[in-house]
């Protein structure tokens, strides 16, 4: 019985261990979705959007009348007027009073303050929408950048692992040559050292891969102990950018698409409206009001029905005009502060335009350089492959030394790494250009 129990427990632990060791496969779209759902900055900006949505609704409701219903009850002791048949008399009595009323008011004119305030809030809301859009693009960009970095690390690790396999095969050949007396024993030691050098490079590549995966997990807010792999992006080297788009054309595209630039433009419009809203306090304000009131008192011998609904009800309707004369420079200060905000908004807009042009210029030049790097590294890889084959054949025939073969192999491995880095750098630069002109989308990585 105990033996069966131990077997069952062992099987259960084994199954649990297998489940714990399952590696999660993450696609690029899934990565962006996870990052978008977990990004703190995006959550904050969406919360701000909800707040502005409420302010936007309130600015619309400000054009409607306001109304309030009030009720008041009190108990009073002491000298009081009491209604009697032939008039009033003063008595030291205790009474209970109940009063109620309805108040309503409608703002007829306030110097167009409500109109301007509504526009200010609408501009602020639209600006926040653009801010959310830009943050989403930043998430796509950051996720894509780290995603591609992991793919590059994996590619470099594979190159080093293939190099190790080649070095192990060469080591076996040299061991055979040494036994047959064809090669000196020094070649064997040299090759062993060369193999260890490639093993060290593979260890460093694997370590860099794990570091970049940890950074990726942090961006996605994944469990730090969860094992995962990213799914390779297809046709990464085929991503091309329209060469006919020069800097001026790219800047025009950015002006039309950069959400953060549009956000600044909307904030500038909001600042202009804010000045108009501040100036509205210089104008008179006019409002209409209506008041209905009634009361009941125990000092009156009439019933509650007669007092509250027949004797005391009163209706008041009127207009309220307020003309500002002097308010300690409060209005003037508000206008001056609004003008300063407008000036700062204009400076911010000019600054972001300059920064955008600089970002596009750097990204475009780097992209052009990455295109040339692809051509150069591809040609270099082809040449190094040919050189290695020649040196390997010469070494097999005893026409060259191990040092020459090792040098050719090192050049080949470096050429493979350079070409891999060039391909991924091209993808990086393409993403940077798309990000800087504001057109980065999920479809840019298939």
N, C-alpha and C positions, 0 to 999 in steps of 0.2 A: 504493500500500500504506500509506504513512504517512498519507495523507489519510483513508483508511478507518479507520485506527487512531485518529486524532484525533476523528473523528466518533463512533466507538464510546465513547471516553472521555468525550466531551462529553455523550452521551446518558446514560451511567452516572451522571455527576455530576449531571445534571438530575434523574434519577429519585431519586437519593439526597437531593438538595435538597428535592424534593417530599415525600419521606417525613419529612425532618427538620422540615418546616413543618406537618406534620399536627397539628391541634389536638385534644387529648384532651377528650372529653365526660365530665363527672363528674356522676352523679346523687347525690342526698342519701344514699341507702342505701349507695352505693358509697363515698362520702366517709366515712361513719361506720365502715364496715368497714375502710377504709384507716387511719383514725385509731386504731381499736381495735388493729389489728395492729402499729402503729408506736409507740404511746404508751409512753414509758419508765416512767412511774409505774405503769401497769397491768401491765407486764411484771414490775416489782419486786414488786408485790402478789401476782401469781400465783406468783412464785418463793417468796414467804413462805408462800403457801398449800400449796405442795408440801412445804416444811419442816415445817409444822404437821401435815400429813397423816402424815409419817413419825413425828413425836412422838406423834400419836394412836394409831398402830399399836403403838408401843413401850409406851405406857401400858396397852394391852390385854395385851401379852405379859408385862408385869410380874407378872401373877397366875400364870404358869406356873413350874415348877421351872427352876432353872439347873443346867447340868451342864458338866463340863470333863474332858478326857482329857489326862494329862501323861505324858511319858517323859523320862528323864534318864540320861545316860551319862557316866562319868568314868574317868580313869586316875590311880591313886594310887601314889606311891613312898614307902617308909619303913617304920617299925615298925607292924605290923598284926597283928590277931588272925587266926589261920588255924585252920580246923576240921580236926582230925585224928581218928583212930579212937577214942582214949581221952579226948578233950576238945579244949581249945584251947591253942595256943602262940603266942608272940609272935616274929615274924620280921621281918627287914628285907627286904621283898620288893616286887615291883611287881605291881599287880593292876588289873583292869578291872572296873568295876561298871556294871550296868544296872538301872534301877528304873522302874516305871510304876504308874499308878493312875487311878482314876476317882472324881471327886468330884461329888456332887449335893446341892443344898439346896433347900428349899422354905420360903418365908416364910409362917408360919401366922398371925401377928398382928403388925401394925406400927402400931397406933393408928389404923387406917383411912387411913393415909397414901396408899396406892396408890389407894384409892377416891376420895379427894379430889383427888389429882393427876390422875387420869383425867378428872374433871369439869372441873378447871381447864383442861386441854388441850382438851377438847371445847368449852368456852365460848370459848376463844381461837380455835379453828378456826372456829366459827360466826361469831364477830365478824369474822374476816378475810374470810369469804365475803361478809358484809354490806359490808365495806369495798370489796371488788372490785365489788360491785353498784353502790355509790355512785360509784366511779370511772368505771364504764361510763356512768352517767347524766351525769356531768360531761363525758365525751367527747362524748356526744350533744348536750349543751347547748352546749358550746363550738363544736362543729362547726356546729350549726344556727345559732347566733348569727352566726358569721362567714359562713356560707353565705347567710343572709338579708341580711347587710350587703352582700355582693357583688351580690345581686339588686337591692337598693335603689340601689347605685351605678350599676348598669346602667340602671335606670329613670330616675334623675336625668340620666344622660348622654343618654338618648334624648330627654328633655324639652328639654335644651339644644340637641341637634341639630335637633329640630323647630323650636325657636325660631330657630335660625340660618337654616333654610330659609325660614321666614316673613319674617325680616328681609331675606334676599337678594331675595325676591320683592317686598317693599315697596321695597327700594332700586331695583330695576328700574323699578317704577312711578314713583317719585319722579324718576328720571333722565328718564323720558318727560315727566313734568309740567314739569320744569325746561326741557327743550328746547322745549316748547310754550309756555313762559312762564306756565304756570298757577301754579307754585310758585317760591318764591325759591331761589336757589342755596344759601342757608344751610341749608335743609331737607335738601339732598343731603349736605352735610358732617355735619350732625347725625345723619343716618341711617347714614352710614359709621362714625361713632364708636360709634353704638349697636350696629351689627353687630359691630365689634371687641370691644365689651364682652361680647357673648354668646359670641363665639369664645373669649375669655379664660375665661369661666365653663365652657365645654365642656372646655378644656384642664385646668382645675383638677379638674373632675369625672372626667375620664379618668385624671388622675394619682392621685386618691383611689382609683379603682377598682383601679389597678395596685398601690397600696400594700396595699389590703385583700386582693387576690389573693395577694400575697407572704406576708401573715400567714396566710392560709388554707393556702398551700403549706407553711408552716412547721409548722402544726398537724398536717397530714397527712404531714409528712416527705417531701414530693415533691422531685424534682429541681428546683433553683431555675431551671434553664434550660428546663424543660419547659413548653410552652404548653398551656393548658387553658381550658375554659369550663365553667361549672356549668349544669346543666339546670334550667329554671325550675320552681318549685314551683306546682302547680295549686291554684286556688281559695284562695289565701293569705288573701284578705280575708274569706272565709266562716268562718274559725275563730272560734268563739264559746265563751264560758265560761258555765257555769251561774250566773246572777245570784242564784239562791236560796241559793247557798253563801256564807254570811257568814263572818266571821273565825273564829268559834268552830267552825263546821263544817269549815272548811279546816284549822284546827289539829288537829282530831280525825283528819282524813284524813292529815295529816302524821305524827301519832303512829303511825298504823297502817302507814304506807308509807315513811317516811324511813329509808333503810338506815343512815345514819350515826347516827341516834338509836338504832336497834336495836343497832348496833354498841357504842355506849356502854352500853346496858343489859346486853349480854352481858359486857362488860368488868367492869361492876359485879358481876355474878354470879360472874365468875371471881375477883374480889378477895375476895368473901365465902368462896368455897371455899378460897382460898389461906390465909386465916386458919385455917380448920379443918385444913388440911394442915400448917401450921406448929405448931399445938397438938398434933398427933399425936406430936411428938417428946417430949412430956411422959410418954407412956405406955410401959410395958415392951414389948419386942419378943420374939417367940418364933419360932424357926425349927427345922425338922427337917433333919438332914443324914445323908448316907450316904457312906462312903469305902471304896474297894477299892484295895489296894496289894499289890505283889509286887516281887521283885528277883532279880538273878542276879549272882554274883561268881566270878571265876576262882580265887579262893583256896579255893573249895569244889570238891572233886573230883567232886561230882555233876554230871550233865549239865544243860544249859540247860533241857530239858524238865522234868526232875525238880525243879529249883530254882524256876523261874519259874511253873510251873503246878501243882506239887504241894506243895513244901515251904514256900515263903514267902507264898503268897496269904493275905490277911487281909481281913475285912469288919468295918466299924465303922458302927453306926447309933446316932443319939442326938438329943437336943434341946439347943438353945442358947437360954438365957433371958438377956436383957440388961435391967437395970433402971437407968434414968438417975437418978443422984444429984446430980451437979454437973458442969456442963460450961462453966464460966466465962461464964454468962449468954448463951451462944450461942442456945439455944432461945428464951429470953425476948426477945432482940433480934430474932430472926426474926419472932416474933409481933407485936412493936411495929411493925416495918417494914411488915408485912402490913396492920396496922390503918391506918397512914398511907396506904398505897396505896388501901385501901377508901375512906377519907375523900376522897382526891383524885378517885377515880373517881365518887363521889357528887356532888362539886362540878362535875366535867366534865359529868355528865349534866344537872344543873340549869342549867349555863351554856348548853349546846346547846339545851335547851328554850326558854330565853329568847331566844336568837339566832334560833331557828326561828320563834318567834312574831313577832319584829320583822321578819324577812325576809318572812314571809307578809303581814304588815300592809302593808309598803311595796309589795310586789308587787301586792297586791290593790287598793290605792289607785291605784297607777300604771295598773293595768289598767282600772279604772273611768274614770280620766281619759282614757285612750286611746280608750275607747268614745265618750266625749263629743267628743273631738278629731276622730274620724271624721265624726261628724254635722256639726260646725262647718265642717271643711275641705271636706266635700262640698258643703255649701250655699254656702260661699265660692267654690268652683270654679265652680259653676253661675252664681253672680252675676257673677263676673269674666269668664266666657265671654260672657254677655249684654252686659256693659259694653263688652267689646272689640269685639263685633260692631257695637254702636251707634256707638262712636267711629270704627271703620273706615269705616262707611258715611258718617258725617258728614265724615270727612277726604276721602273720595273725592268728595264733593259740595262740598268747600271750606268746610264750615261749622265745622270745628275745626282746631286747629293740630297740627303733628307732635308737639309736646311732649305734648299731651293723649293722642294715639294711643300714643306711646311709654310714657307712664305706665300706660295701660290694658293695654298688652302686658306691661309689667314685672309688673303686678299679676296678670295671667293666668298668666305663667310661674311666679311665686312661689306662686300658688294650686295649680298643678299639682304643684309640688315639695312643698308642704305636705300635699296629699292623699296623694301617694305615700309620704311619710315617715310620715303618720298610719296608712296601711294596714300598713306594715312594722313600725311601732312597736307596733301592736296585736298583730301576730304575735310580736314580741319579748316583750311583756309576758305574752302567753299562755304562751310557753315558760318565762318566769321563774316564773310562778305554778305551772305543772306541775312545774318543777324543784324549787321550794321545798317543795311538798307531797309530793314523792317519787313522782309518777306519770308522769313524762316517759318517753315511748316513741317508737320510730321512727314509729309510725302517727300521731303528733301532727302530722307533716308528710307530706302525701301526695305 
